[in-house]
Amino acid sequence: MDGALGFLTFGTLGFVAAFAYLSARATEKRRREGGPKSALARGKYAKIEEEAAARRV
């Protein structure tokens, strides 16, 4: 029984670590390529960007 518990524990931890690694790589790639921002970020900064664009004109 201890072997199965250890297997499940380390299997779960391994899965979480692999998922976190892949997620971090995808996020970094998106950041480098200038990918789309989240809806939350667009809403927060849309007003600031509009004001900055108005000042430039």
C-alpha positions in Angstrom: 0.0 0.0 0.0 2.9 2.4 0.8 4.3 1.9 -2.7 1.0 2.8 -4.4 0.6 5.9 -2.2 4.2 7.0 -3.0 3.5 6.4 -6.7 0.3 8.5 -6.6 2.0 11.3 -4.6 5.0 11.7 -6.8 3.0 11.1 -10.0 0.7 14.0 -9.0 3.6 16.2 -8.1 5.3 15.4 -11.4 2.2 16.2 -13.3 1.8 19.6 -11.6 5.5 20.4 -12.1 5.3 19.5 -15.8 2.1 21.5 -16.3 3.6 24.5 -14.5 6.7 24.3 -16.7 4.7 24.1 -19.9 2.4 27.0 -18.8 5.4 29.2 -18.0 7.0 28.5 -21.4 3.8 29.4 -23.2 3.4 32.6 -21.2 7.0 33.6 -21.9 6.6 32.9 -25.6 3.4 35.0 -25.7 5.2 37.8 -23.9 8.2 37.8 -26.3 6.0 37.7 -29.4 3.8 40.5 -28.1 0.7 38.4 -28.1 -2.8 39.6 -27.2 -3.4 40.8 -23.7 -6.1 39.4 -21.5 -9.5 41.0 -21.4 -8.8 42.3 -17.9 -5.5 43.9 -19.0 -7.1 45.5 -22.1 -9.9 46.9 -20.0 -7.6 48.4 -17.4 -5.2 49.9 -19.8 -7.5 50.9 -22.6 -8.4 54.2 -21.0 -4.7 55.0 -20.3 -3.7 54.1 -23.9 -6.5 56.3 -25.3 -5.4 59.2 -23.2 -1.8 58.8 -24.2 -2.8 58.6 -27.9 -4.9 61.8 -27.5 -1.9 63.6 -26.0 0.3 62.6 -28.9 -2.0 64.0 -31.5 
